[in-house]
């Protein structure tokens, strides 16, 4: 089925307009989902050429956040159509070299490995260079990939102060009956999907995910041969490259049939769950659909298990759901359930929580001004809410929001929800319990 087929349900009602970050920024109908659907239908029918400057301008401006889909009363499937349209555009108008270089780095370990190593070496040094534009903003994004140390004495500013002020409540929560023994059910096997950027710059998140899963009665299984999910390539219209990466992952995960796959990056989770459609008609389609059906966001698995309560952490946290978790995967409650397992944690709301941050893969390279315009609204809302931390579940969002906060002169850090649970479990001594159980076994 053509990717454009999902547009047939559109009745041009306009419910999508206020859910579209770029329409809110420009008030241009062509920068709304409704306007872009008209353009994509014209492209499909051959009424507009793929190299038409107007078509490219407005489709390139689309974040692909899919915020239009949940509010559509007709059930329009916008995301696949956008990727199909961009595939046609990319065939006649090549992706810029800078973006191509990033895509090559994440897809090819021989390139990505050294690049990620250099990035990890540089990131402790670039924080002071962070700013609003160009290279300075990129420095802020890289600085935002550093782990926020939540253990006692490890974090500067408000977070450290609040953790020290609340040592007593943390110890009391650790001893509370709610944080007692894990349920006596057989350990379910699960693989933590490593990803490319996630493995290269956010390995601490994957490690925290594995630790918290073990506490909640999951058994970690390793899968060799997994790699980049292909999400960035698909969003850019490079569907052939995305399919090649999907095939490699499908073959790798076929070695562990029936094992659940935990995604710590919302973009990866959404992509993995779309493998069946991406490889429709491919010899691996059946295996791809099987894999897609086994994928869960890390917070879904933890919420299914409870999750077990941890020690108290008296912080104010603004939860900011990634677009590809909330809109593409329709996962809303599980991340909040993870945060609710932290006694003393206050989740504060902000007005832009369900709007895109402007990251959108390599969007910041191709549309820097629009990316910043969208981000500015979110940063203003976050700083007005005055949390100690922002929690979000996607590396691109972490980098984008983190860079935006640095550019605004804010010291608010950005973490994955599972990092908070991990710190809470460490403070409660749950990992010592696991080590003791392992020794007795």
LONUVO-579706 format. One record per residue (C-alpha): residue number from 1; x, y, z. Coordinates in nm, 3 decimals, decimal comma. Layout:
<rs>
  nr       x       y       z
 NUM       X       Y       Z
...
</rs>
This chain:
<rs>
  nr       x       y       z
   1   0,000   0,000   0,000
   2   0,132   0,346  -0,089
   3   0,237   0,570   0,196
   4   0,003   0,831   0,053
   5  -0,301   0,607   0,108
   6  -0,335   0,725   0,467
   7  -0,421   1,075   0,347
   8  -0,749   0,968   0,184
   9  -0,945   1,015   0,506
  10  -0,866   1,387   0,530
  11  -1,178   1,608   0,506
  12  -0,984   1,934   0,559
  13  -1,167   2,014   0,883
  14  -0,875   2,205   1,036
  15  -0,868   2,033   1,376
  16  -0,497   1,973   1,314
  17  -0,401   2,339   1,284
  18  -0,356   2,422   1,652
  19  -0,168   2,095   1,710
  20   0,098   2,185   1,452
  21   0,406   2,364   1,590
  22   0,510   2,509   1,256
  23   0,162   2,647   1,184
  24   0,163   2,811   1,527
  25   0,500   2,964   1,439
  26   0,414   3,093   1,090
  27   0,031   3,101   1,068
  28   0,080   2,988   0,707
  29  -0,176   2,734   0,584
  30   0,094   2,566   0,375
  31   0,286   2,503   0,700
  32  -0,010   2,318   0,852
  33  -0,092   1,946   0,818
  34  -0,399   2,033   0,612
  35  -0,198   2,244   0,372
  36   0,079   1,987   0,345
  37  -0,174   1,714   0,271
  38  -0,292   1,918  -0,029
  39   0,070   1,946  -0,144
  40   0,140   1,574  -0,093
  41  -0,173   1,473  -0,283
  42  -0,066   1,700  -0,568
  43   0,277   1,537  -0,563
  44   0,123   1,189  -0,571
  45  -0,098   1,279  -0,869
  46   0,192   1,437  -1,058
  47   0,039   1,786  -1,047
  48   0,343   1,922  -0,862
  49   0,699   1,814  -0,940
  50   0,918   1,670  -0,665
  51   1,172   1,948  -0,720
  52   0,913   2,227  -0,691
  53   1,063   2,489  -0,455
  54   0,733   2,561  -0,280
  55   0,664   2,193  -0,219
  56   1,012   2,139  -0,079
  57   0,995   2,447   0,142
  58   0,677   2,348   0,322
  59   0,744   1,975   0,346
  60   1,099   2,040   0,465
  61   0,956   2,265   0,736
  62   0,743   1,981   0,873
  63   0,885   1,841   1,196
  64   0,723   1,504   1,143
  65   0,611   1,518   1,508
  66   0,273   1,363   1,418
  67   0,096   1,583   1,669
  68  -0,175   1,620   1,407
  69  -0,268   1,250   1,415
  70  -0,421   1,217   1,765
  71  -0,645   1,522   1,714
  72  -0,767   1,415   1,369
  73  -1,132   1,295   1,389
  74  -1,095   1,113   1,056
  75  -0,789   0,907   1,151
  76  -0,551   1,042   0,888
  77  -0,215   0,861   0,885
  78   0,016   1,154   0,819
  79   0,361   1,022   0,912
  80   0,402   0,751   0,645
  81   0,281   0,992   0,375
  82   0,539   1,251   0,475
  83   0,817   0,992   0,450
  84   0,688   0,878   0,109
  85   0,682   1,237  -0,015
  86   1,031   1,304   0,114
  87   1,155   0,990  -0,058
  88   1,041   1,134  -0,390
  89   1,199   1,469  -0,312
  90   1,529   1,310  -0,206
  91   1,545   1,125  -0,539
  92   1,570   1,455  -0,731
  93   1,709   1,687  -0,466
  94   1,991   1,520  -0,269
  95   2,015   1,563   0,106
  96   2,286   1,818   0,205
  97   2,635   1,677   0,276
  98   2,627   1,768   0,645
  99   2,308   1,574   0,703
 100   2,440   1,286   0,492
 101   2,750   1,275   0,710
 102   2,544   1,244   1,028
 103   2,329   0,969   0,876
 104   2,639   0,781   0,765
 105   2,791   0,813   1,111
 106   2,490   0,664   1,289
 107   2,445   0,383   1,037
 108   2,806   0,275   0,994
 109   2,986   0,160   1,311
 110   3,324   0,213   1,144
 111   3,238   0,583   1,112
 112   3,010   0,625   1,409
 113   3,237   0,456   1,663
 114   3,527   0,701   1,632
 115   3,286   0,994   1,594
 116   3,103   0,906   1,915
 117   3,434   0,858   2,096
 118   3,547   1,206   1,995
 119   3,211   1,348   2,099
 120   3,237   1,188   2,443
 121   3,589   1,328   2,485
 122   3,475   1,677   2,384
 123   3,149   1,703   2,575
 124   3,297   1,790   2,918
 125   3,470   2,086   2,752
 126   3,197   2,240   2,538
 127   2,938   2,341   2,797
 128   3,083   2,689   2,839
 129   3,064   2,746   2,465
 130   2,691   2,679   2,451
 131   2,476   2,947   2,292
 132   2,170   3,007   2,082
 133   2,296   2,981   1,724
 134   2,509   2,764   1,498
 135   2,810   2,591   1,648
 136   2,733   2,730   1,993
 137   2,395   2,558   1,994
 138   2,558   2,235   1,878
 139   2,797   2,263   2,173
 140   2,497   2,293   2,403
 141   2,341   1,982   2,249
 142   2,658   1,782   2,303
 143   2,693   1,908   2,660
 144   2,336   1,793   2,728
 145   2,436   1,432   2,660
 146   2,641   1,416   2,981
 147   2,488   1,216   3,263
 148   2,321   1,426   3,530
 149   2,457   1,288   3,856
 150   2,169   1,248   4,097
 151   2,351   1,068   4,378
 152   2,446   1,253   4,695
 153   2,702   1,523   4,632
 154   2,718   1,455   4,259
 155   2,497   1,731   4,118
 156   2,547   2,102   4,146
 157   2,284   2,369   4,219
 158   1,926   2,302   4,323
 159   1,933   1,928   4,260
 160   2,228   1,871   4,492
 161   2,079   2,101   4,756
 162   1,743   1,926   4,757
 163   1,897   1,579   4,766
 164   2,106   1,682   5,069
 165   1,811   1,849   5,242
 166   1,604   1,534   5,207
 167   1,843   1,260   5,317
 168   1,613   1,178   5,607
 169   1,301   1,132   5,393
 170   1,504   0,928   5,146
 171   1,617   0,687   5,417
 172   1,263   0,659   5,554
 173   1,119   0,583   5,211
 174   1,383   0,319   5,154
 175   1,267   0,138   5,465
 176   0,894   0,174   5,389
 177   0,680  -0,140   5,338
 178   0,589  -0,022   4,986
 179   0,951  -0,084   4,885
 180   0,960  -0,443   5,006
 181   1,044  -0,763   4,825
 182   0,999  -0,805   4,449
 183   0,703  -1,015   4,329
 184   0,776  -1,388   4,319
 185   0,708  -1,431   3,948
 186   0,944  -1,588   3,695
 187   1,184  -1,335   3,543
 188   1,065  -1,239   3,194
 189   1,344  -1,210   2,935
 190   1,396  -0,871   2,770
 191   1,653  -0,713   2,538
 192   1,748  -0,347   2,580
 193   1,770  -0,204   2,228
 194   2,103  -0,024   2,213
 195   2,049   0,209   1,917
 196   2,319   0,429   1,766
 197   2,315   0,775   1,927
 198   2,169   0,619   2,240
 199   2,455   0,370   2,266
 200   2,718   0,626   2,169
 201   2,615   0,922   2,386
 202   2,351   0,790   2,627
 203   2,492   0,453   2,730
 204   2,421   0,555   3,090
 205   2,048   0,552   3,009
 206   2,064   0,203   2,861
 207   2,257   0,087   3,168
 208   2,000   0,242   3,401
 209   1,723   0,072   3,203
 210   1,886  -0,268   3,244
 211   1,936  -0,221   3,619
 212   1,579  -0,109   3,683
 213   1,439  -0,392   3,473
 214   1,629  -0,647   3,681
 215   1,487  -0,497   4,003
 216   1,140  -0,536   3,853
 217   1,185  -0,907   3,781
 218   1,303  -0,898   3,420
 219   1,599  -1,098   3,293
 220   1,832  -0,914   3,054
 221   1,921  -1,095   2,731
 222   2,196  -0,982   2,493
 223   2,147  -0,972   2,115
 224   2,449  -0,937   1,889
 225   2,429  -0,763   1,555
 226   2,170  -0,500   1,641
 227   2,235  -0,150   1,510
 228   2,080   0,179   1,405
 229   1,701   0,151   1,375
 230   1,687   0,369   1,061
 231   1,450   0,633   1,200
 232   1,664   0,931   1,096
 233   1,696   0,790   0,744
 234   1,322   0,731   0,710
 235   1,238   1,081   0,832
 236   1,477   1,223   0,573
 237   1,316   1,024   0,292
 238   1,597   0,770   0,259
 239   1,363   0,474   0,283
 240   1,592   0,233   0,097
 241   1,862   0,291   0,359
 242   1,606   0,262   0,637
 243   1,487  -0,074   0,502
 244   1,844  -0,205   0,487
 245   1,897  -0,114   0,853
 246   1,561  -0,266   0,944
 247   1,652  -0,596   0,774
 248   1,975  -0,615   0,973
 249   1,789  -0,566   1,301
 250   1,515  -0,811   1,210
 251   1,776  -1,078   1,139
 252   1,961  -1,002   1,464
 253   1,652  -1,020   1,683
 254   1,530  -1,336   1,514
 255   1,793  -1,512   1,726
 256   1,577  -1,441   2,035
 257   1,218  -1,517   1,932
 258   0,952  -1,416   2,178
 259   1,181  -1,198   2,387
 260   1,050  -0,848   2,455
 261   1,255  -0,553   2,327
 262   1,286  -0,245   2,549
 263   1,343   0,086   2,371
 264   1,494   0,369   2,575
 265   1,463   0,614   2,283
 266   1,112   0,705   2,170
 267   1,222   0,753   1,810
 268   1,376   0,406   1,801
 269   1,067   0,252   1,959
 270   0,836   0,411   1,703
 271   1,060   0,301   1,418
 272   1,095  -0,057   1,540
 273   0,718  -0,079   1,578
 274   0,675   0,030   1,215
 275   0,906  -0,237   1,070
 276   0,616  -0,452   0,949
 277   0,484  -0,173   0,728
 278   0,831  -0,057   0,627
 279   0,917  -0,408   0,503
 280   0,575  -0,482   0,357
 281   0,621  -0,726   0,067
 282   0,978  -0,805   0,174
 283   1,080  -1,167   0,239
 284   1,142  -1,059   0,599
 285   0,799  -0,900   0,645
 286   0,667  -1,173   0,874
 287   0,975  -1,159   1,096
 288   0,958  -0,779   1,092
 289   0,598  -0,782   1,213
 290   0,690  -1,029   1,483
 291   0,970  -0,802   1,604
 292   0,746  -0,495   1,589
 293   0,494  -0,669   1,810
 294   0,756  -0,736   2,077
 295   0,879  -0,378   2,112
 296   0,791  -0,182   2,425
 297   0,906   0,151   2,558
 298   1,115   0,098   2,870
 299   0,852   0,277   3,079
 300   0,581   0,039   2,956
 301   0,773  -0,261   3,085
 302   0,845  -0,093   3,417
 303   0,483   0,019   3,456
 304   0,362  -0,334   3,380
 305   0,577  -0,455   3,668
 306   0,452  -0,187   3,909
 307   0,715  -0,051   3,911
 308   0,853  -0,124   4,256
 309   0,891   0,188   4,468
 310   1,228   0,342   4,535
 311   1,372   0,584   4,786
 312   1,232   0,933   4,812
 313   1,371   1,205   4,588
 314   1,221   1,541   4,676
 315   1,261   1,721   4,345
 316   1,033   1,915   4,112
 317   1,037   1,749   3,769
 318   0,868   1,865   3,450
 319   0,779   1,566   3,235
 320   0,802   1,643   2,863
 321   0,671   1,352   2,650
 322   0,860   1,290   2,324
 323   0,641   1,325   2,015
 324   0,725   0,976   1,890
 325   0,625   0,829   2,225
 326   0,304   1,026   2,277
 327   0,178   1,074   1,921
 328   0,331   0,787   1,724
 329   0,324   0,512   1,989
 330   0,035   0,650   2,197
 331   0,225   0,586   2,521
 332   0,114   0,843   2,777
 333   0,056   0,686   3,121
 334   0,361   0,456   3,170
 335   0,626   0,731   3,203
 336   0,412   0,900   3,466
 337   0,373   0,566   3,645
 338   0,753   0,541   3,662
 339   0,777   0,890   3,809
 340   0,497   0,809   4,054
 341   0,712   0,529   4,196
 342   0,944   0,794   4,343
 343   0,817   0,911   4,684
 344   0,851   1,284   4,730
 345   0,889   1,361   4,359
 346   0,668   1,645   4,242
 347   0,572   1,639   3,873
 348   0,503   1,994   3,757
 349   0,305   2,078   3,445
 350   0,398   2,325   3,175
 351   0,191   2,464   2,888
 352   0,399   2,324   2,600
 353   0,435   1,965   2,720
 354   0,250   1,811   2,425
 355   0,414   2,029   2,162
 356   0,732   1,931   1,973
 357   1,064   2,067   2,099
 358   1,191   2,125   1,745
 359   1,453   1,850   1,745
 360   1,304   1,607   1,489
 361   1,622   1,418   1,400
 362   1,837   1,627   1,168
 363   1,573   1,902   1,142
 364   1,791   2,147   1,332
 365   2,048   2,128   1,051
 366   1,806   2,185   0,765
 367   1,566   2,427   0,938
 368   1,762   2,594   1,222
 369   1,544   2,905   1,247
 370   1,216   2,713   1,261
 371   1,368   2,462   1,501
 372   1,466   2,741   1,741
 373   1,129   2,916   1,703
 374   0,949   2,599   1,807
 375   1,196   2,537   2,089
 376   1,165   2,890   2,228
 377   0,799   2,836   2,322
 378   0,887   2,520   2,515
 379   1,185   2,673   2,694
 380   0,974   2,970   2,803
 381   0,709   2,734   2,940
 382   0,962   2,515   3,120
 383   1,146   2,803   3,284
 384   0,812   2,952   3,393
 385   0,728   2,623   3,566
 386   1,070   2,637   3,741
 387   1,141   2,264   3,783
 388   1,467   2,125   3,912
 389   1,484   1,885   3,618
 390   1,311   1,802   3,292
 391   1,240   1,434   3,224
 392   1,200   1,314   2,867
 393   1,248   0,983   2,688
 394   1,432   1,053   2,364
 395   1,795   1,151   2,299
 396   1,711   1,418   2,042
 397   1,468   1,582   2,284
 398   1,723   1,567   2,566
 399   1,984   1,737   2,349
 400   1,747   1,997   2,204
 401   1,583   2,095   2,533
 402   1,915   2,081   2,716
 403   2,079   2,311   2,463
 404   1,782   2,547   2,474
 405   1,797   2,571   2,851
 406   2,172   2,639   2,841
 407   2,122   2,906   2,577
 408   1,863   3,069   2,803
 409   2,110   3,072   3,092
 410   1,918   2,809   3,289
 411   2,079   2,543   3,507
 412   1,783   2,302   3,476
 413   1,910   1,958   3,373
 414   1,744   1,705   3,146
 415   1,719   1,335   3,228
 416   1,540   1,021   3,114
 417   1,264   0,909   3,356
 418   1,446   0,580   3,405
 419   1,751   0,767   3,538
 420   1,542   0,904   3,823
 421   1,412   0,556   3,904
 422   1,767   0,423   3,887
 423   1,894   0,685   4,134
 424   1,600   0,611   4,361
 425   1,671   0,236   4,356
 426   2,039   0,296   4,428
 427   1,951   0,516   4,728
 428   1,708   0,252   4,853
 429   1,975  -0,019   4,836
 430   1,782  -0,227   4,584
 431   2,094  -0,306   4,385
 432   2,263  -0,439   4,698
 433   1,964  -0,671   4,737
 434   2,016  -0,799   4,381
 435   2,384  -0,860   4,444
 436   2,303  -1,046   4,764
 437   2,042  -1,261   4,584
 438   2,298  -1,340   4,311
 439   2,554  -1,450   4,571
 440   2,302  -1,677   4,746
 441   2,202  -1,829   4,410
</rs>
